[in-house]
Amino acid sequence: MTGEMPLPVRDDLAGLHPYGAPQLDVPVRLNTNENPYPPGDRLRRAIGEAVAEVAGTLNRYPDRDALELRKDLAGYLGHGLTPAQVWAANGSNEIIQQLLQAFGGPGRCALGFEPSYSMHPLISRVTATRWIAGRRDEAFGLGAEATVRQVRETRPDVVFLTSPNNPTGTAIPLGVIEAVCDEAPGMVIVDEAYAEFAGAGTRSALTLLPRRPRLVVTRTMSKAFAMAGARVGYLAASEDVISVLLTVRLPYHLSAVTQAVARAALQHAAEPLASVAAIRAERDALVSWLRGRGLIVAGSDANFVLFGVLPDRHAVWQGLLDRGVLIRETGPEGWLRVTVGTPAEVAAFRAALEEVLS
């Protein structure tokens, strides 16, 4: 702050720090849960052709309601969803912000179960929604009885359930989500950003939508689709929820270029999704390797692994960085999170961690 008069920032935002994982130029970056496999040649060509096609129309505003993109997203999600039950925005963070603008706000509260995605409390605070930090069990899971009890005690307007959870990687049983829906007085938002990486037999909350009008399931194209740079998030919910979101979204919020890129990726979905199986296998091998070194590892259904418990996690994080490997210093004290990269990147992480721990 300079010597001039301070800015008249809202009192509830005073001292708030912006979100941000370190963006450092190192050989191996495994800190932001990106898909390590870039779009292949065929998909890149398709994206280039799609962008070239809309380039001549950029003097006009884009489709305000992204109808064709929503049609493609509904087709990808399945479960009998229609375009009227799907919405898209600039990353799942904008989706979350729109939901809190519509269903949170002054005098309202949101409940999430920590440790979990750090943007949920941050966006809650920015939208003047009071945040309530719920508790997970010692294995970072959520049991129906304890979770419902916290919902009953706090009576939140919005409940966040993250499955698979970030930063722990744990998925939530469908029965727990149903129990929360039965008890919650307001909206229930299930954040499924990492759903494609979940183990076999893990059922999506999408299956609950037909009989749960206050349930919302959010997804992203940043992870499994390897489209983090495109910034495309989306949700599935009842048509009534979508109608409410139309009142809070900014006009023409999703550019013509973004819509074209997303549609091209969806039309060639098999290519980026082919990487999911490889990432799952690498993840499971990494979990076994870390446990073999005497570390405690949270069971993961995502494309990252949380491990600990380290007496000085920052020293380990710094030691890895000194060896050219960047991971994330996040989660409970004593724990670190590493994104599953390519086999070469994971090998570099293993070698660096062996040196640091020795």
N, C-alpha and C positions, 0 to 999 in steps of 0.2 A: 504494500500500500504506500502511495506517495504521500507527501505532506499536505496534499489538497484535502478538501472535505471528502469523507468517505461516501461511497455510492449508497443510495437508499435501497439496498437489497432487502428483500423480505426477511423478516426476523427468523423465520423457520429455515431459511437457507444459509444463515450465517455459519461460517466454519465448515460448510460442506465441500468436500473435495470431489473433483470430477473422476468418473470411472476411467481406468486405464491400466491395461497390462503393459509392462515394459516393451518397447519396440526398439530392440537393440540389433545392430548389425553383427551377428555372430554366425558361425558356420551351421549350427544346428539349433533351430528354434522350435521348441516343443512346449510352448507356454499358452497358446491361445486356442487349442482344440480345433485347429483347421484340419481339413482333409489334406494329407501330404501329396496326393496325386492330382496334378493339374488336369484340366480338360484335355482330352485327346484330340488328334488332328481332325477327325470327322466332326466332333462337337464344336471345335473352334471354327471350322468352316461354316457350320450351320449358324453359329452365333454371328459371324461376320456377315453372312448373307441376310440374316434377319435384321441386323442393325442397318445395313445398307438399304434395305427395303423401306425402313421408316425414316431414314435420313432425309428423304425428300419431303417429308411431312412435318419436320420439326418447327416450321413456322406456325403450326397449329397446336392447340392444346391436346394432350393425350386423352384417351378414353378415360373419363373421370371415374368410372366404376370398374374399370379393368375387367370387363365382362368375359372376354375371350380367355384371359389368363385364369380367371376364376373357374371357367368351364374346364380348362386343362387340369387345374389343381383338384377339382372335384373328381375328375376321372382318375387321377393318380391315387387319391386317398381311398376311393371306393366306398364301401359301407353304405351304398345307396345314397350318397350325398349328392345334392344338386348344386349348381353354381350359386343359387340364392342362399345357400348355407355356408358358403366359403367367402373369406375376405382376405385381402393381401395388402401389405404395406412395406415400407423400407426397413426390412429386418424385423425379427420378432420383437425387438425392443420398442419399435413404434407401435406394433400390435399391442403390446402390454400397456404402453402409454395411453393409447386410445381407449382400451378397456377401463383403465383407472380414471380417465377423464369422464367416461360415461357412468361408471358404477362406483367410483370412489369419490375423492374430493373432500372439501371442508366439512367437518363434522362426521366423517365416515372413517372406517379403519379397515386395514388389510392384515391378514394373518398368514405368515409363512413359517416353515419349520427349518431352523438353522442347524448346521451350516447348509446353505443352499445358494442359489444364484444371486450374486450381490446386486444385480440390477433391480430385482424386485423391491427391496426396501428403498433403493435410491429413487426409482421412478415413483414409488408411492410418496416419498417425501416431496419430490418436485411437483407432484399433482396435489399437494396439500392433503394427502391421505395419511392418517396416523398408522404407523407400522407397529405390529405386534410380533415379537420374535418368539415363535413356538419352539418346542424342544423335540429332538429326535432321541432314539434310544442309543445305547452305547455302541451299537454296530452301525449307527447312522440310518437305521431303518425307521419305519412308521408302522406301529401296530394299530389296529382298528380302535381298540378300547381307549388307549392313551390319546390318540389323535382326536377322536370324537369328543373326549372329555375336554380337551383344550378348545375345540370349537364351541362346545356348550358353555364353557366358562367365559369366553371372550365375545361371543356373538358378533363375529366380523361381517362386514358388508361384502368383503372379497376374501376368498381363501385361495392361496397359491399352493399347488402340489406339483413338484418337479420330478418327472419320471421319464427316463433315468435322471437321478439328481446330479447336480453340479455344485460342488466339486467332488462328491463322493462316488458317483457312478451307480448308486443303488437304484433299482427300479421299485415302484410301489405296486403291491398286489392290487388287482382290480377290486377286490372286496373292500379294501380300505377306502378307495375312491368312492365306491357306492355308499359306504357308511357315512363318509363326510357329506356327500350329496344329500343323504337323508336328514342330516342334522343341521347343515349350514342354512342360515336365514337369508343369505344373499347369493352372490355368484361364486362358482367354483371354477378356477382356472387351472387346467392341467398343462404344464409346460413340457412338451414332448420334443424338445429340440434335438435330442439324441435317439429318438425312437428307432430309427433304422438300424442302430448298432446293438439293440437289445438281443438277448439270447433267445434261442428257439423256444417257442411256447409263451413268450411274454405278450400278453394281450393289450392292445391299445385302448385308451379311454374313448376312442371313437365309437366303440361298440355300444357305449352307454348313451350316446346322444339322442336316439329316438325317444327315450322315455325320461330325459333329463333336460328340461327347457332352460335351466340356469347353469348348465355346464358348458364350458368353452375349452377346446383343445387347441393349443398353439403349436406350430411347427416352424421350421426354417429350412431354407435351401443352402445355408452356409456350410453345413457339416457334410452329410452324406452326399449331397449334390456337388460338393466342392465349388460352391458359388459364394464364398464369403465376400468376395470383392463386388458382387452384384447387389448385395443388400436386399434380399427378398425374404420376408417372413409372411406367414399366413395363419389363418385359424379356421376351425370348423365349429359351428354352433347352430342354434335355431335361426330361422329367418327373422324372428323378432329381435334377436341380438344384433344381427347384421343391420337391421333398420335403425337401431339406436346408434350404432357406430357411424352411420352415414351423417349423423348430426354433429359429430365431433371431429371427423377427419377434415384435414385441410383440402381445399379444392385442388384437383389435379395433383394429388400428392405423389402418385407413382408415375414416373416419367415414361414416355413412349419407348425409350431405349431400354429401361429396366424391364418393362413388360415384354419387349421383344426377346431380350436375353433369357428371361425366365421361361418363356414359352418354348424357345429353342431347346433349352436344357430339359424341359419336361418331355418334349417330343423325342428326345434321344436319351431318356432316363436310364436305359439299360447300361449305357457306357459309364457314367459316373458311379452308379450304384454297384457296378461290378467290383469297385474297390472296397465295398463294405465288408465282404467276406474276408479279404486279405487283412483288413484292419482288425477285425474281430480275432482272427487267429493270432496276429501279432500281439494283441492286447492280452489274450489268455496266456500266451507264452511269457509275456513280460510279468504278469501277475505271479506266475509260478517261479520265475527267476528271482524276483524280489523277495518272495517268501523263503526261497532257498538261501537267501543271504541273511535270514533272521529278522527281516523287517515285517511289520504288520501292514497288511494291504487290504483296503476296502474292496469287497467284491464289486466288479464293474460291469455294467451293461452299456457303457458309453465308449467313446474313442479316447479315453484317458484313464489314468490310474492314480489313485491317491494312496500315498504310502507314508509310513512313519514307524514308530514314534521316535523322533530325533531330539537329543538333548539340546542341540543348537541348530535348528533348521536353517537359519539364515547363513550360518557358516557353510553348511552343505550346499545351499543354493549358490553362494558366492564361489565355492570351490568348483562347482560344475560350470559356472559362467567363466571362471578363469581358464577352464579347459575347452571353452568354445561351445558349451551346451547351455541353452537357456530354457529353464522350466518355470513353473509358477509357484511362488511363495504365497499360498492361500489355504483356506480351510482352518481347522482347529490348530491350536498351538502345537508345534512339533511335527506337523504333517506337511508334505509337499505334493504337488500334482504334476504329472508328466503326461503330455499328449502322446498318443501313439503315432509315430511317424513311419517313414519307410524302414525297411529292414536295416539299411545302412545307418539311418539316423538313430534307430533304437540301439544298434550295436555301439555307436559312438557314446550314447547315454550310458549304456552299461559299463563300458570301459572307463568312462570318466567317474562314474559313481564308485566303481571298485577302487579307484585311486583315492578318491576323497574319503571313503569310509575306512581305508586302510591306514 
